[in-house]
Amino acid sequence: MIKGFATAEGTLEYAQKYSDSKEFFIKHNGIVFSKLGLGTFNKEPYKEENYLFNYVDSIKSALQNGINFIDTAINYRYQQSEKEIGYILGEMIENDEIKRENIIIASKGGFIPLEYPFPDNPYHWIRDNMLLPKLCTEADIELDQHCISERFLEYSLNKSLENLGLETIDIYFLHNPEIQLGTKTKEDLLEIIKKAFEVFEKAVNDGKIKSYGLATWNGFINEKGFVEYLSLSDIYDVAVSVAGDNHHFKYIQVPFNLAKTHIYTMPTQSHEGEEYTVLELAHKLELGVISSSSLLQMNLFKKSFNANVGYILDKDMHLQSDIQLALQFVRSTPNILSSLFASKNPEHVLHNLEISKIKATPKKLYDLMYKV
């Protein structure tokens, strides 16, 4: 079991190793994040080829070359991604390549993880591993895959700690709670989130996590009236009601890329009579924003970008690919701490990290992107 957690001194020490990339690091909540983070999600989980590769070499390449933020979830590749992170962290710490205090690890609870190899009958797995041990009831499970009951979240957190081999997870996200709105009212969901936050505050007190947040897909990028709409202001108020001003609700994770710009452009959120974009309100509430799906599972690259995109994001022509341009776009967005990409190939990680050698696009120039 690896003891410790990301610290102000440890994350700053890591960033200082890459002093040529000062703009590539940002401080929030006392710790220093790399502007790109490595994600470990892979789509189409039922396919066997999802398990014929691993992220181990990519994680190692990232940690050796300027990325100190690694994101995962218990259900990613049926717990395999967490286990691979745990393996490489243990190896690199033992070899004195990194310290635990240098690295920010985030995971999530909310989806039923199952296990690899994929069970012959997933419903039997849910029955045997969730319903019979009374981690939840059938009514708690949405779409045969999503659950955020208190006991299930406690189970998920403890299992993630075991998979990662960690004593403490730095950021623990409640994963896509908006899915529950398929059958529950918004008032019901706020009460469920309140109970989840109580679980998380206890976990902070027990030293299992340092802070927590919400990782969403549809919840924060759609307008009011959408069935899965979430009010960030209401959720923030829930955190205050649970633990007062000293609550540990510190982060949100939302999709953002060249095709999904809602959190920067759409004022979907209300707070104290004013309208805000998600990024504006998160900044006002002092919440750190992690952006996911930076490359939209590579769907951004079905055709070449407009030449103006390249000029705005890279007028000095340092970058070599549309992938680098897409990552330069997300890292340059105001009020985003770190933007996630996933890669199975360590050489691709190095290619993506080339953007750390240039400055972010200035805001005045960046905003021209929305006029192209």
C-alpha positions as CSV (number, residue, x, y, z in Angstrom):
1,M,0.0,0.0,0.0
2,I,1.5,3.3,-1.1
3,K,1.1,5.9,1.6
4,G,0.8,9.7,1.1
5,F,-1.0,12.0,-1.3
6,A,-0.2,14.9,-3.6
7,T,1.2,17.9,-1.7
8,A,2.0,21.5,-2.4
9,E,5.7,20.8,-2.0
10,G,5.6,17.6,-4.0
11,T,3.7,18.8,-7.0
12,L,5.8,22.0,-7.1
13,E,8.9,19.9,-7.0
14,Y,7.6,17.9,-10.0
15,A,6.7,21.0,-12.0
16,Q,10.2,22.5,-11.3
17,K,11.8,19.6,-13.1
18,Y,10.2,20.9,-16.2
19,S,11.1,24.6,-15.7
20,D,11.2,25.1,-19.5
21,S,7.4,24.5,-19.4
22,K,6.3,26.9,-16.7
23,E,3.1,27.7,-18.5
24,F,2.3,24.1,-18.6
25,F,1.5,24.0,-14.8
26,I,-1.2,25.6,-12.8
27,K,-1.9,25.7,-9.1
28,H,-5.3,25.0,-7.5
29,N,-6.4,24.1,-4.0
30,G,-2.8,24.2,-2.9
31,I,-1.4,21.7,-5.5
32,V,0.1,22.0,-8.9
33,F,-1.4,20.4,-12.0
34,S,0.0,19.7,-15.4
35,K,-2.2,21.3,-18.0
36,L,-2.6,17.9,-19.7
37,G,-3.6,14.9,-17.8
38,L,-3.6,11.2,-18.9
39,G,-7.0,9.5,-19.0
40,T,-7.4,5.7,-19.0
41,F,-10.9,5.3,-20.5
42,N,-11.4,3.2,-23.6
43,K,-14.7,2.9,-25.4
44,E,-16.5,-0.4,-26.4
45,P,-15.7,-2.2,-23.1
46,Y,-17.2,-5.5,-24.2
47,K,-14.6,-6.1,-26.9
48,E,-11.8,-8.5,-26.1
49,E,-9.2,-6.3,-27.7
50,N,-9.9,-3.8,-24.9
51,Y,-7.8,-6.1,-22.7
52,L,-5.1,-7.1,-25.2
53,F,-3.3,-3.8,-24.5
54,N,-2.5,-1.9,-21.3
55,Y,-1.8,1.7,-20.3
56,V,1.4,0.9,-18.3
57,D,4.0,2.2,-20.8
58,S,1.9,5.3,-21.5
59,I,1.4,6.1,-17.8
60,K,5.2,5.7,-17.3
61,S,6.0,7.9,-20.3
62,A,3.5,10.6,-19.1
63,L,5.0,10.6,-15.5
64,Q,8.5,10.8,-16.9
65,N,7.8,13.7,-19.2
66,G,5.7,16.4,-17.5
67,I,2.3,15.0,-16.7
68,N,1.5,14.6,-13.0
69,F,-2.2,14.1,-13.2
70,I,-3.7,10.7,-14.0
71,D,-7.4,10.1,-14.2
72,T,-9.3,6.8,-14.0
73,A,-12.5,5.2,-12.7
74,I,-13.3,1.8,-11.2
75,N,-15.4,0.8,-14.2
76,Y,-12.8,1.7,-16.9
77,R,-12.0,-1.6,-18.6
78,Y,-13.6,-3.4,-15.7
79,Q,-11.0,-2.3,-13.1
80,Q,-8.0,-3.0,-15.3
81,S,-7.1,0.7,-15.7
82,E,-6.9,1.3,-12.0
83,K,-4.8,-1.8,-11.5
84,E,-2.3,-0.7,-14.2
85,I,-1.9,2.7,-12.6
86,G,-1.3,1.0,-9.3
87,Y,1.3,-1.3,-10.8
88,I,3.4,1.5,-12.5
89,L,3.1,3.9,-9.5
90,G,4.5,1.2,-7.3
91,E,7.3,0.4,-9.6
92,M,8.3,4.0,-10.3
93,I,8.1,5.0,-6.6
94,E,10.2,1.9,-5.6
95,N,12.8,2.9,-8.2
96,D,12.9,6.5,-6.9
97,E,11.7,7.9,-10.3
98,I,8.8,9.7,-8.6
99,K,7.4,10.4,-5.2
100,R,3.8,9.8,-4.3
101,E,3.6,13.5,-3.3
102,N,4.4,14.5,-6.9
103,I,1.4,12.9,-8.5
104,I,-2.3,13.7,-8.5
105,I,-4.6,10.6,-8.9
106,A,-8.3,10.9,-9.6
107,S,-10.8,8.1,-9.7
108,K,-14.6,7.8,-9.8
109,G,-17.5,5.8,-8.4
110,G,-20.9,5.5,-9.8
111,F,-20.9,2.8,-12.5
112,I,-21.0,-0.9,-11.7
113,P,-17.5,-2.1,-12.4
114,L,-17.9,-5.8,-13.2
115,E,-14.5,-7.6,-13.5
116,Y,-12.2,-8.8,-16.2
117,P,-12.6,-11.3,-17.8
118,F,-16.2,-10.2,-18.5
119,P,-18.6,-12.4,-16.6
120,D,-20.8,-14.9,-18.6
121,N,-23.9,-13.3,-17.1
122,P,-23.4,-9.7,-15.9
123,Y,-26.8,-9.8,-14.2
124,H,-25.7,-12.7,-12.1
125,W,-22.6,-10.8,-11.2
126,I,-24.7,-7.8,-10.1
127,R,-26.9,-10.1,-8.1
128,D,-24.0,-11.9,-6.3
129,N,-21.7,-8.9,-5.8
130,M,-24.2,-6.0,-5.2
131,L,-27.7,-7.1,-4.4
132,L,-27.1,-10.1,-2.1
133,P,-24.4,-8.2,-0.1
134,K,-27.0,-5.3,0.1
135,L,-24.8,-2.7,-1.4
136,C,-27.9,-1.4,-3.1
137,T,-31.4,-2.4,-4.2
138,E,-32.7,-2.9,-7.7
139,A,-34.3,0.5,-7.5
140,D,-30.9,2.1,-7.0
141,I,-29.6,0.7,-10.3
142,E,-30.2,2.8,-13.4
143,L,-29.9,1.3,-16.9
144,D,-28.4,-1.9,-15.5
145,Q,-25.1,-0.1,-14.9
146,H,-25.3,3.0,-12.7
147,C,-25.6,3.2,-8.9
148,I,-24.7,5.9,-6.4
149,S,-26.2,4.4,-3.2
150,E,-24.1,5.1,0.0
151,R,-23.0,1.5,0.5
152,F,-22.1,1.0,-3.1
153,L,-20.0,4.2,-3.1
154,E,-18.2,3.0,0.0
155,Y,-17.5,-0.3,-1.7
156,S,-16.3,1.4,-4.9
157,L,-13.9,3.7,-3.0
158,N,-12.4,0.9,-1.0
159,K,-12.1,-1.3,-4.1
160,S,-10.4,1.6,-6.0
161,L,-7.9,2.1,-3.2
162,E,-7.1,-1.6,-3.4
163,N,-6.8,-1.6,-7.2
164,L,-4.6,1.5,-7.1
165,G,-2.5,0.2,-4.2
166,L,-3.0,3.6,-2.5
167,E,-3.7,4.8,1.0
168,T,-5.3,8.0,-0.3
169,I,-6.9,9.1,-3.6
170,D,-6.4,12.8,-4.3
171,I,-9.7,13.5,-6.1
172,Y,-12.7,11.2,-6.0
173,F,-15.5,12.0,-8.4
174,L,-19.2,11.0,-8.2
175,H,-19.5,9.6,-11.7
176,N,-22.3,10.9,-14.1
177,P,-25.0,11.3,-11.4
178,E,-27.3,12.8,-14.0
179,I,-28.0,9.2,-15.3
180,Q,-30.2,8.7,-12.3
181,L,-32.6,11.4,-13.7
182,G,-33.9,8.8,-16.0
183,T,-36.3,7.7,-13.3
184,K,-35.8,10.1,-10.4
185,T,-36.7,13.7,-9.9
186,K,-34.2,16.4,-9.5
187,E,-35.2,16.8,-5.8
188,D,-34.6,13.0,-5.3
189,L,-31.2,13.3,-7.0
190,L,-30.1,16.2,-4.8
191,E,-31.0,14.1,-1.7
192,I,-29.0,11.1,-3.1
193,I,-26.0,13.5,-3.9
194,K,-26.3,14.8,-0.3
195,K,-25.9,11.3,1.1
196,A,-23.0,10.6,-1.3
197,F,-21.2,13.8,-0.1
198,E,-21.7,12.6,3.4
199,V,-19.9,9.4,2.5
200,F,-17.1,11.5,0.8
201,E,-16.7,13.8,3.8
202,K,-16.3,10.8,6.1
203,A,-13.7,9.4,3.6
204,V,-11.8,12.7,3.8
205,N,-11.8,12.4,7.6
206,D,-10.7,8.8,7.4
207,G,-7.8,9.8,5.1
208,K,-9.1,7.8,2.1
209,I,-9.5,10.8,-0.2
210,K,-8.3,14.4,-0.1
211,S,-11.2,16.1,-2.0
212,Y,-14.1,15.2,-4.2
213,G,-16.2,16.4,-7.1
214,L,-18.6,15.6,-9.8
215,A,-17.6,14.0,-13.1
216,T,-20.4,14.5,-15.7
217,W,-21.1,14.0,-19.3
218,N,-24.5,15.6,-20.1
219,G,-25.2,17.2,-16.8
220,F,-23.5,20.5,-17.2
221,I,-23.4,21.0,-21.0
222,N,-27.1,21.3,-21.7
223,E,-29.7,24.0,-21.2
224,K,-32.3,24.0,-18.4
225,G,-35.2,21.7,-19.2
226,F,-33.0,19.0,-20.5
227,V,-33.8,15.7,-18.7
228,E,-30.2,15.2,-17.4
229,Y,-29.6,18.9,-16.6
230,L,-27.7,19.6,-13.3
231,S,-27.5,22.9,-11.4
232,L,-24.0,23.5,-10.2
233,S,-25.3,26.1,-7.8
234,D,-27.7,23.6,-6.2
235,I,-25.0,20.9,-5.9
236,Y,-22.6,23.4,-4.3
237,D,-25.3,24.3,-1.8
238,V,-25.6,20.6,-1.0
239,A,-21.9,20.4,-0.2
240,V,-22.2,23.4,2.1
241,S,-25.2,21.9,3.8
242,V,-23.2,18.7,4.5
243,A,-20.0,20.2,5.8
244,G,-20.3,24.0,5.9
245,D,-17.8,26.3,4.4
246,N,-15.0,23.7,5.1
247,H,-16.5,21.2,2.7
248,H,-14.1,19.2,0.4
249,F,-16.2,19.6,-2.8
250,K,-13.4,21.1,-4.9
251,Y,-13.7,19.9,-8.6
252,I,-15.9,19.1,-11.5
253,Q,-15.0,17.2,-14.6
254,V,-16.8,18.0,-17.9
255,P,-16.4,17.2,-21.6
256,F,-14.7,20.0,-23.7
257,N,-13.1,20.0,-27.1
258,L,-13.2,21.8,-30.4
259,A,-16.6,20.3,-31.2
260,K,-18.1,20.5,-27.7
261,T,-17.5,24.1,-26.4
262,H,-20.7,24.4,-24.3
263,I,-19.0,25.0,-21.0
264,Y,-17.2,28.1,-22.4
265,T,-19.9,29.5,-24.7
266,M,-23.4,28.6,-23.2
267,P,-24.7,30.4,-20.1
268,T,-26.5,27.3,-18.8
269,Q,-26.1,28.0,-15.1
270,S,-27.8,30.3,-12.6
271,H,-26.5,31.6,-9.3
272,E,-27.9,34.3,-7.1
273,G,-30.0,35.7,-9.9
274,E,-27.2,35.8,-12.5
275,E,-26.5,33.7,-15.5
276,Y,-23.1,32.0,-16.1
277,T,-21.4,29.5,-18.3
278,V,-20.2,26.4,-16.4
279,L,-16.6,27.7,-16.5
280,E,-17.6,31.1,-15.2
281,L,-19.6,29.7,-12.3
282,A,-17.0,27.1,-11.4
283,H,-14.4,29.9,-11.2
284,K,-16.7,32.0,-9.1
285,L,-17.3,29.1,-6.7
286,E,-13.5,28.4,-6.7
287,L,-14.0,24.9,-8.1
288,G,-11.3,23.4,-10.2
289,V,-12.4,22.3,-13.7
290,I,-10.9,19.2,-15.4
291,S,-11.9,18.8,-19.0
292,S,-12.4,15.3,-20.5
293,S,-12.7,14.0,-24.1
294,S,-10.2,16.5,-25.4
295,L,-9.9,14.5,-28.7
296,L,-13.5,13.3,-28.7
297,Q,-12.3,9.7,-29.0
298,M,-10.4,10.8,-32.2
299,N,-13.7,11.8,-33.9
300,L,-12.4,15.3,-34.3
301,F,-10.0,14.2,-37.0
302,K,-12.3,12.7,-39.7
303,K,-11.3,15.7,-41.8
304,S,-8.6,18.3,-41.6
305,F,-9.0,21.4,-39.6
306,N,-9.7,24.8,-41.1
307,A,-6.4,26.5,-41.8
308,N,-7.5,29.5,-39.7
309,V,-7.6,27.1,-36.7
310,G,-3.9,26.3,-37.1
311,Y,-3.0,30.0,-37.5
312,I,-4.9,31.1,-34.4
313,L,-3.6,28.3,-32.1
314,D,-0.1,28.0,-33.6
315,K,0.7,31.2,-35.6
316,D,4.5,30.5,-35.2
317,M,4.0,27.0,-36.7
318,H,5.6,24.9,-33.9
319,L,3.0,22.1,-33.9
320,Q,3.0,19.1,-36.2
321,S,-0.5,17.7,-36.2
322,D,-4.2,18.3,-35.7
323,I,-4.0,16.3,-32.5
324,Q,-1.5,18.8,-31.1
325,L,-3.7,21.7,-32.2
326,A,-6.7,20.1,-30.5
327,L,-4.7,19.8,-27.3
328,Q,-3.4,23.3,-27.6
329,F,-7.0,24.5,-27.9
330,V,-8.1,22.9,-24.6
331,R,-5.0,23.8,-22.6
332,S,-5.4,27.4,-23.7
333,T,-9.0,27.7,-22.4
334,P,-9.3,30.1,-19.5
335,N,-10.3,28.5,-16.1
336,I,-9.5,24.9,-17.0
337,L,-6.9,23.2,-14.8
338,S,-6.1,20.2,-16.8
339,S,-7.4,18.5,-20.0
340,L,-7.4,14.8,-20.4
341,F,-6.4,12.6,-23.3
342,A,-6.0,8.8,-23.4
343,S,-3.2,7.0,-25.3
344,K,-2.1,3.4,-25.4
345,N,1.1,4.3,-27.2
346,P,3.9,6.0,-25.2
347,E,5.2,7.6,-28.4
348,H,1.9,9.3,-28.8
349,V,2.1,10.6,-25.3
350,L,5.5,12.2,-26.2
351,H,4.0,13.7,-29.4
352,N,1.1,15.2,-27.5
353,L,3.5,16.7,-24.9
354,E,5.2,18.7,-27.5
355,I,2.7,21.4,-26.8
356,S,4.2,21.9,-23.4
357,K,7.2,23.6,-25.1
358,I,5.1,26.5,-26.4
359,K,3.0,29.1,-24.6
360,A,-0.8,28.9,-24.4
361,T,-2.7,30.9,-27.0
362,P,-3.5,34.4,-25.5
363,K,-7.2,34.9,-24.6
364,K,-7.8,37.6,-27.2
365,L,-6.4,35.4,-29.9
366,Y,-8.1,32.3,-28.5
367,D,-11.5,33.9,-28.6
368,L,-11.2,34.3,-32.4
369,M,-11.6,30.5,-32.5
370,Y,-15.3,31.0,-31.9
371,K,-15.6,33.2,-35.0
372,V,-13.8,30.9,-37.4
